[in-house]
Amino acid sequence: MKTSTRLIVAMSSALVIVLSGCQSASSSSDKTASESTAPYYDIKDTDTKPVPLHPRATPQYPHELKMRNISGEAVISFVVTANGRTKQVKAVKATHPGFADSAVACIEQWRFKPATKDGKPVNCRMMIPMVFSLDR
């Protein structure tokens, strides 16, 4: 029987996205002057929420944890900048460091249509859980 991997990312309580496989995208640390000086908004304080652009990278299931049949999760905090890139990506908590590392590496590649406030793109703080589970 073949084991398949399923990763679930919850963007909000109303939206759950099931992800499988892995895509690679180049990472960039481009910063604009306005990005570094602009305020950061909590997602609840924006007029529109950031919208993920597709295709979106999916996290790799850590090989060692997959071989040991270990499931878990990582909660990731990050900022979606006014140009739609992610920065300040960090694991807030994780059941295993391997899940944290994989989730952070993945989210660093994501791109978004940025949040807006008063009709202008703004920096927005987000936090999402990534659940790693093995289906048989």
MOSULJO-V473519 format. One record per backbone hydrogen bond with DSSP energy under -0.5 kcal/mol. CO is the residue of the C=O (numbers start at 1). NH is the residue of the N-H. Records with the same first field share a line. If there is no record, write none. Layout:
# MOSULJO-V473519
CO = NH + NH
This chain:
# MOSULJO-V473519
4 = 135
6 = 133
7 = 19
8 = 10 + 131
9 = 11 + 17
10 = 129
12 = 15
14 = 16
15 = 11 + 12
17 = 9 + 19
19 = 7
32 = 36
33 = 37
34 = 38
39 = 123
41 = 125
42 = 45
43 = 46
48 = 116
51 = 113
60 = 62
62 = 66
63 = 67
64 = 68
65 = 70
66 = 69
69 = 71
72 = 132
73 = 95
74 = 76 + 130
75 = 92 + 93
76 = 128
77 = 90
78 = 126
79 = 81 + 87
80 = 124
81 = 84
84 = 112
85 = 81
87 = 79
90 = 77 + 92
93 = 75
96 = 99 + 100
97 = 101
98 = 102
99 = 103
100 = 104
101 = 105
102 = 106
103 = 107
104 = 108
106 = 109 + 110
107 = 110
110 = 86
111 = 53
112 = 114
113 = 51
115 = 122
116 = 47 + 48
117 = 120
120 = 117
122 = 115
123 = 41
124 = 80
125 = 43
126 = 78
128 = 76
129 = 10
130 = 74 + 132
131 = 8 + 133
132 = 72
133 = 6 + 135
135 = 4
